[in-house]
């Protein structure tokens, strides 16, 4: 929302001091001051809950998808042994 405000000289000095202190623009300082004055600073906004969507990976029963690296190592070792016997 755009609006025009008439700011008293003492408030202007406070705003300028806060702008220098925080290295922020007037818009940010005024909005923060209004939030604090209206009692809404620091209140968390409602964040929508994260929903987990399950996915079927098509892994056969008995195969643990978290141990696929171990399975790959076992298959590689078996292939190495097979080649050594030939």
C-alpha positions as CSV (number, residue, x, y, z in Angstrom):
1,X,0.0,0.0,0.0
2,X,1.3,3.4,-0.8
3,X,0.5,6.4,1.4
4,X,1.9,9.7,2.4
5,X,2.8,10.3,6.0
6,X,3.8,13.5,7.8
7,X,6.5,12.6,10.2
8,X,7.3,14.7,13.2
9,X,10.9,16.0,13.3
10,X,11.8,14.0,16.4
11,X,10.5,10.8,14.8
12,X,12.4,11.7,11.6
13,X,15.6,11.9,13.7
14,X,14.9,8.5,15.2
15,X,14.2,7.0,11.8
16,X,17.4,8.4,10.4
17,X,19.4,7.1,13.3
18,X,17.9,3.6,13.0
19,X,18.5,3.6,9.2
20,X,22.2,4.4,9.9
21,X,22.4,1.8,12.7
22,X,20.9,-1.0,10.7
23,X,22.1,0.1,7.3
24,X,18.5,-0.3,6.0
25,X,16.3,1.9,4.0
26,X,13.4,4.0,5.3
27,X,10.8,1.5,4.0
28,X,12.3,-1.3,6.0
29,X,12.8,0.8,9.2
30,X,9.2,2.2,9.1
31,X,7.7,-1.3,8.4
32,X,9.7,-2.8,11.3
33,X,8.7,0.1,13.6
34,X,5.0,-0.3,12.7
35,X,5.2,-4.1,13.2
36,X,6.7,-3.6,16.7
37,X,4.2,-0.9,17.5
38,X,1.3,-3.0,16.4
39,X,2.6,-6.0,18.4
40,X,3.2,-8.3,15.5
41,X,7.0,-8.3,15.5
42,X,8.5,-11.7,16.2
43,X,5.2,-13.6,15.7
44,X,5.7,-16.5,13.4
45,X,3.5,-16.7,10.4
46,X,1.5,-19.8,9.8
47,X,3.6,-22.1,7.6
48,X,1.7,-24.8,5.7
49,X,2.6,-28.3,6.8
50,X,4.9,-30.2,4.6
51,X,3.2,-33.2,3.0
52,X,5.2,-36.3,2.2
53,X,4.1,-38.0,-1.0
54,X,5.2,-41.7,-0.9
55,X,6.6,-43.2,-4.0
56,X,6.7,-46.9,-5.0
57,X,10.3,-47.5,-6.2
58,X,9.5,-51.0,-7.5
59,X,12.2,-52.7,-5.4
60,X,11.6,-56.4,-5.0
61,X,10.8,-57.8,-1.5
62,X,13.9,-58.7,0.5
63,X,16.1,-56.0,-1.1
64,X,16.8,-53.1,1.2
65,X,17.1,-49.9,-0.9
66,X,19.4,-48.4,1.7
67,X,21.9,-51.1,1.2
68,X,22.1,-51.1,-2.6
69,X,25.8,-50.2,-2.5
70,X,26.5,-53.3,-0.5
71,X,24.6,-55.4,-3.0
72,X,26.6,-53.8,-5.9
73,X,29.9,-54.6,-4.1
74,X,28.8,-58.3,-3.5
75,X,27.8,-58.7,-7.2
76,X,31.2,-57.1,-8.3
77,X,33.1,-59.5,-5.9
78,X,31.2,-62.5,-7.2
79,X,32.0,-61.5,-10.8
80,X,35.7,-61.0,-10.0
81,X,35.8,-64.5,-8.4
82,X,34.0,-66.0,-11.4
83,X,36.6,-64.5,-13.8
84,X,39.5,-65.7,-11.6
85,X,38.2,-69.3,-11.8
86,X,38.1,-69.2,-15.7
